[in-house]
Amino acid sequence: MDIAGLVRAAAARRTDDTRRSSAFLSRARLARNVEGMRFPNRALPRELSEVLALGRELQRELSTIEPAHLLLMRELSELEREALVEAHLISRRLLVAHENGAVVVTESARISVMLNEEDHFRIQASAPGLDLGTAHSLAAQTAERVARLTHMAQLAPLGFLTACPTNAGTGLRASVMLRLPALFFSKRIESSLRQRVPDDMVVRGIYGEGSEPIACFLQVSNQATAQSTAEAIVQDVRRTASSIADEEERVLADLAKRYTWELHDLVYRAAAALLSARMIGSIEAMDRLSHVRMGLDLGLLSGATPSIVDQLMVTVRPATIQVLLGETLGTRERDARRAAMIRQNLQGLTEAGGL
C-alpha cells in the first residue's frame, strides 16, 4: 500500500454517523525499549539497525492478522512524512529521524509502531470516538507481540524503562481528541477546562505536545505513566474527556435556545463559504467544516453525512491533500484544489432548518 492509501485509511477511522460527535478520536501509546540497549538518542548505529530488524519481524507478525507495512523514513519524501504526521501515524520527532527511523503500520491504520523515535518502540493504536478501551486493548496486544521478539527493559517495582522518566512505569499515554466548537464559540473553553481537567492530565493541540489548537480541536491525555495501572489511566482519561464532551453538549443546547440568530449565522456562513469558495486554506477549511458538522448535529443542515465531514477534516490538510492528489502543489494551487475537493464532497449540502 502507498502512503495515499494509508492516509485514506487513517481519515476513515474517525467518528462515524452514530458516535458522539464531540469525541473525534481515541488513542493509546505504549513506550517500550529493548533490554540492555541504549536509548535511541545514545544508541550506536548497530543498535538502531537491530531495532529496525525487529521492526521487520514485527511487520511479519502483524501481517498474520492484517497486512502491515514497514516504512523507512529515509525512503520517504518530506511530503509523505508530513502526511503521516497529519494522519497521526507518526510523530514530529520521527519526522526528522531520516536515517534510522521507521514505522510499522497496518493497512487499516488502526495500529502504528514507531521505531527509533524517543524510545525503541512507540506502539500506537486508535479507535473512533470516545473508545479508549478498544484503543488500549489493541496497543496492549501489539506490545505483547513486540515482547515475543525481544526482552523489554524493566525495573521492579517501577515497571518499563523509557528514555523520558515521565513515561516510565506503564509507558502509557492515553488521549482523546475532542472537537469543541460550542465551547470555543461561547468563549467558555478556558473555564470549562480549568474545572474539568485535573492536575494529572494535560490539554494539548491537535498534534500533541508543543502544538496549538486548530479548528476547535484539543487533545486531553494523562501526564504521569507510573504510580497507576494502565486500566486506571484509561478510565481517568476517558472520564475527563467525557466530562468535557458533556459540557460541550450542554453549551451547544444552550446556544441553540438562547443565541439562535448567531448560531444559525455561524453554521450557514460556514456552509455557504465551503460551497462557494474557489480557494481556501487548510485552517479555515477545518474551522468551517467543524461548524458544518455542528450544523448537521443540530439538524440545521442536511445532504451530507457527518462521517464525510469528519474525513474531510483530515484529507484537506496541506501534505495530505498533495499526497492524495499525487502532486506537489504551491500554496495558491493547493488552496484551489482543496476548495474543489470540498465542493465535490459537499455538493448535496443544504439548509434543513430555519428561524
N, C-alpha and C positions, 0 to 999 in steps of 0.2 A: 504493500500500500504506500502511496506517495503522501507527502505532507498535506496536500489538499484534502485527501481522504480522511486523514486523522483529525484535521481541524473541523471538517464537516461533522464527523462523529462526535467531537467534543461539543460542538454547538447543539447537537441533537440531544445531549444528555442534560439539558436544562429542564426547567419546570414543564410539565405537560398541562393539558387543559383542565385537569381535575385537581391539581395540587394548590396548596396555599400560595398565592401569587407573591407575597412579600418575601418568602424564602426562596431564593434563586438556586442555590447550590450548596450541598454539604460536602466537606472534605475531611479526610483523616490522613495524617502524615506521620510515619514512623521512621525515626533515625536509627540506623544500625551501622556498626563498624566491625571489621574483621579483627579477631583476637591476635595480638602480637604484631600488628601492623600500624605504622604511623598514620595519623590522620592526614587527609589529602593535602592540607597546606604545608605539611612537613615530609610527606612521603617521597621516597625515591622513585624514579621513573619505572623501575621494575615492579614496585609495589602497585603503582597505579595501573600498570599493564595487567597485573594479576587480578585486580578488581574488574577490569574490562573483560578478562577471560571468564570470570564468574558471571558477568552480565550475559555473555553468550550462552552459558549453561542455563541461566535463569530464563532467557528467551525460549530455549527449547522446552524447559519445564512448563512455562506458562502456555506454550503453544499446544500442550496436551488438552487444555481447556478451551482456548480460542486462539486464533492467530495472533502472534505477538511479533514486534519488530524491534531490532536494535539499531538505534540511530546514533552515529558518532558525530559529535559537534563539529569536528574538523572537516567533515564531509558535507556539511550543510551550508547553504548560503546564509548571510546575515539576515536576509528577509525571512527565510524558512525558520531560523532560530527564533526570531522575533514573533513569528506567527505561533510557534509553540508556547511562548510566554503568554501571548494574548489568550490562548486556549487553556491556560493554566495547566499545561502538561509539563512544563519545566519552569524553573525559577530564573530570575535575572542573574543570579550568581552563576548558574550553569551556562547561561547565555554567553559569558565571556571565557568559559573554560574550553577553549578551542582544541587544545592538543589532547587532553586526557579525559574530557567529559563526555558522557553519553547518557542515553535514556532508553530503557526498555518500555515499550508502550503497547498495550493490547489494542486490537483493531476497533473495539467498541469505545476506546479512550476512557474506560472506567478506571483502569489501573495504569500508572506510570511509575517507573522506578528510576530515579536519577542516580548515576554512578559518578563518583569522584566530584561531588559538589562539596558542601561543607563537611559532610560525612561520606563514608564509602558508599552507603546506600541510603537514599531518601525515598521511602516507599509511600506512594500517594494513591488513594482511592477516592472516588466521588460518587455521589448519588443525587438525583434531582430533589429539589425542595428541602424540607426540614426532615432529613432522613440520615442523621449522623450514625445511627446504629448500623445501617447497611454499609455505609462508607467505612466505618471502623472494622466491621467484620471482614470486608474484602481486603483491607490493608493488613489485618492480622493474619489472614490466611496466606497472603503473599509473603509476609515476613517469615512465616513458618517454612515456606518453600525456600526462601533465602537461607534460613538456618540449616536446611538439609545439605546445602552446598559447602558450608564452611562454619567454623565456630565463631560466634558473636562475642565481642568484648563486653564482659560483665564484671561487676564487683559487688559482692554481697556486703551489706544488705542494700546498697544503693540501687542496683539494677544495671541497666545498659549504660555503657560509657559512650560519650559523644564529644565532638570537637568543642562545642559550646556547652559549658557547665549547666546552663539553664535548660538544656534539652535532656540531661541525664535522668536516669530512672526509668520511666516508661518509654521515654523517647517520643511521646505522642503529642502532636499538635492537632487539635480538633477545631474546625472552623465552619461557620455558616455564613454564606454571602447573602445579604439582605438588600432588597430594593425598597426604599422608604420615601416615595415621593410626597406622601401626605405630611410626614414629619418635617421634611425639608421645606415644603411649600408653606406650612404653617409656622415655620421658624421655631418649632418645638424640639428639634433634633437634639440640641445640646442638653437641654434639661432632661429629656427622656433618657438619654444615655447615662447622665450622671445618676439618675435614680435607679436604673435597671442593670447597669454593668458593675459587678463587684470588683474589688481591688485586684483579685487574682485573674481577672480577664482583661483583654485588651481589644480596642477597636482600631482597625486599620482600613486603608483604602482598598480599591478593587484588586490590586496586585500584591497585597500583603504588606510586609514590613517596608517602611520608607515610602509607600505610595500614598497618593491623595485620593479623596473621594471623587468619583466620576459618575455623573448622571444618577444621583441619589443612591448609589451603591456603597455599602460598607461591609466589612467582614468583622465578625466577633469571634475571638478564639481565646484559649487558655494561655496564660503566661508560664505557669510552673508545670513541669512534667514529672517531678519527683514528689514524694510525700503524699501520694494519692495513687489509686488504682486507675487503670485505663477506663474501666467502666464508669467510675465516679467522674472522671474528666468529661467523658462523653455526655453523661447525664447533666452535669453542671453547664456545659456549653449549650446543650440543647435547651435547657430550662431558660437560660439567659436570652438566647435567640428567640425562643417562643414568647417570652415576656415582651421583647421589643416588637415582635410581629403583632402581638395582641394590641399593643399601644398604637401601632400604625393603623390597624383596622378600626380602632375606636376613633382616632383622629379623622380618618377618612370618612367615617359615618357622620361625624360632627360637621365636617366641611360640607358634605353633601346636603345637609339640612340648613346650615346657617350661612354658607357662603356660596349659594347656588350659582349666581352670576359669575363670580370669579373662577370657580372650579370648572364650570362649563366652558368658559372662555379659554382657560388653560388647555383643556382637552381638545376642543375644536380647533384652536390655533395650531396645536401640535399636529393634528391630523391634516389640516389644510397645508401646513408647511411641508410635510412629508410627501403629500400627494402632488404638490405643485413645484417643489424645488428642483432646479436643474443642476445645482451644485450645493453640496452640504458637507461640512467637516464631521469627523467621527464623533467628537464630543457632543456637538449639537444634535447629531443624529441619535445618539444613545439617549440623550436627555429627552428629545421629542418622542422617541419610541417608548420610553418609560412612562410618559404621560398618556400616550395612546393605550398602553397596557392598562393603566389605571382607568381609562375611559371604557375599555372592554369589560373590566371587572365591575364597573358601576352600571353597565348596561346603557351607557351614553353612545357607544359606538357598536357597530356590527359589521359583518362582512369579512372579518379576518379572525383567525384563531389565535388565542394567546400564545400558543407554542411557536407559531410563525414569528410573532413579535419577539419572543424570547430568543429565538435563534438569530434573528437579525441583529440583536444587540451584541452578538459575538461576531458575526460574519462581516459587519460593516467596519470593524477595527482596521487601522491602517495597513499592517502587514498581512493580516488575514485576507482582506479583500483582494490584495495583489496576488497572493498565493492561489486563491480560488480562481481568479481570472487567468492565472498563468502568465502574468505580465508585470514588469517593473514600471510603475507609473509615477509621474511627477504629481505634486500636490493638486494642481489645477485639474488634471485629467482624473485623478483618483476621486476627487470630490464630485466630479460629474458622473463617473461610473457608479459611485456609491448612491447618488440620488436616483439614478436609473434602476439600480437593483432594488431600492426600497419601493419605488413606484410600481415596479413589476410585481413584487410580492404583496403589496397592499392595495392593488387596483380595485378590489371589491369593497374597501373600507368606506363606510358611510355613517351618517348620523342616525342614531336609533332612539334618541330621547331629546326632548326639547324643554323649554321653560314654560 
